[in-house]
Amino acid sequence: MLLEVRDLHVEFRTRDGIARAVNGVTYGVDAGETLAVLGESGSGKSVTAQAVMGILDTPPGRITGGEILFQGRDLLKLKEEERRKVRGAEMAMIFQDALSSLNPVVCVGDQLGEMFVVHRGMGKKDARARAVELMDQVRIPGAKERVKDYPHQFSGGMRQRIMIAMAIALEPALIIADEPTTALDVTVQAQVMDLLAELQREYHMGLILITHDLGVVADVADRIAVMYAGRIVESAPVHDLYKAPAHPYTRGLLDSIPRLDQKGQELYAIKGLPPNLMHIPSGCAFHPRCPMARDVCRTDVPPPYEVSEDRASACHFWRECLDG
Amino acid sequence: MAEPVLEVSGLVKHYPLTRGILFRKQVGAVKAVDGVDFTLGRGETLGLVGESGCGKSTVARMLVSLERPTAGTIRYRGEDITRLSGKALKAVRRNIQMVFQDPYTSLNPRMTVGDIIGEPYEIHPEVAPKGDRRRKVQDLLDVVGLDPEYVNRYPHQFSGGQRQRIGIARALALRPEVIVADEPVSALDVSVQAQVINLLDRLQSEFELSCLFIAHDLSLVRHISDRVGVMYLGRIVEIGRDTEIYDHPTHPYTQALLSAVPVPDPEAREHRERIILAGDVPSPTNIPSGCRFRTRCWKAQERCALEVPALAVPEEFRRTTGPAAHDSACHFAEDVSIRRSAPEVVLPPEETREDHVNGSA
């Protein structure tokens, strides 16, 4: 396994109390595999990724438990200096908002070249040449002429390509993409997702795709982990999960997508609101919104039950859910 | 179609680009909306879809008189509201209300929910006498599914979905005939979106509202709309009943847009053929001649650069009565199933590609 996150806990200390953002997350990605992490805002999907990358704001954030094994090493035991060598070179991240993630006063060629100067000790000229190659590779038209342009001179889709170029620059083994196409229009989103999938195949990278869009997941992912209130409630191969979800939250999300044959009828809606991380409900965090909840759900936290060899669901009644 | 409530014709909004401080001169214009026509029938929901920058929100803002059109007319019950001012405009505005996209910035944080929903009554006191207002506000809260006891709370005490309900209650306060909803759920979490969509749907039939529903989520628009218009660079390129647009699109842009939407079904991954358009939308300051979609279109020919295609039923379908016979602004409109219609990646002709690179810079 390329990356294994084991029982990770992250909390944020705020003036109003402790927000438990991640409460025991376990997942893994293999080389060449795409894992989609699906969840709504506040589910802890981005915080987990930030902990893996080592870019969590500490304080107020704090990793209170767990292991992050990357190529066999526990990243949490490394010194910051060693971590820095891993970051960018061996694992890289693509952010949602390319405009605010790129430096507005440095031309894109220098920003791309910096990767080679810092990590590979290249001279400026060679780094610039590599930057042009990278821009070609992510299919930015006229790369040679545009290498001196600044981020604001590119369109949203092109900026996201530059982010991707920066991520693949040092041919990392793992890429984490945090909502990479959420800010883009559908026609551009399709271009960017295609490019990402192609580069992943070419370099045989592991990809963690963080998203809230069930459509994007179905298009590209191999496996999916659904998060709710800082826990993984269901993890499964993509085909199995869409065919028959084993957790009522996943079922609710799938059912609330408008479908052709249900036009004119009410959409299925999950009742209630996502939980407040300061006061996560007892037992199963989803129980106040769950149509199947019983007494045991209010008291006992459901462990990840094994549904099949490569599938788990954190629901006491996963069998019932699976049967519909 | 039912009798029209709103008739929009030739609607144009250009924002001037100027240069110089002392001697301002106009050097160009952002053509946000560039000739839009449609009608909205009584009790009907018209969905407007398109990518960012296509002008759909500007259309919405003109309908509620937040922007004045550069040209064109908006007729509400036969009267052109773009020419009205003062009292007459105020009277019309009462009947056309808007629900905004962002429930976090469209509610005044210093006002209580009761004051926010009751404010329309201050402006139009004839609708509700003073003593009656509090009760009316509480009724509205109840209608949108919030506890009527919440009147004295402030917006920050509510979640995004609840705030959007407050925005909807405010829009309903004056019992309008037309609701313009500009991306009403795109700021909300997936599990909450369905709740708000159901609410809008229910209120529409309950109050017999006519609704213009703007969104970029195509499946959501299909769910809620009777008719759908597709916009590209300031114009409607195709409009028709929902099944006409979704199952028999004849405009290449609509076909590309529909095929690019991710489908929440992994089984479809292998079978689905997608049209992936090259490049981005050209800048609205420098719109291509002729058909504005030609720079990204795989069907583009010389005629497309010379002749602006009109939004009408394409000639080849004019004598038919099938679902392909709806308005589509393309010289080469074709009714093909989107699964087999086009190459996977679309490369526009070389020369137009150059313009496009400059355009997006």
Interface residues (C-beta under 8 A of the other chain):
Chain A: E40 S41 P141 G142 D149 Q153 F154 S155 G156 G157 M158 D185 V186 T187 V188 Q189 A190 Q191 M193 D194 H212 D213 L214 G215 V216 V217 A218 D219 A221 V238 H239 Y242 G252 L253 L254 S256 I257 P258 L260 Q262 K263 E266 L267 Y268 A269 I270 K271 L273 P274 R289
Chain B: E51 S52 S159 G161 Q162 D189 V190 S191 V192 Q193 A194 Q195 I197 N198 D201 R202 H216 L218 S219 L220 R222 H223 D242 A256 L257 A260 V261 P262 V263 P264 D265 P266 E267 A268 R269 R274 I276 L277 A278 G279 D280 V281 R353 V357 S360 A361
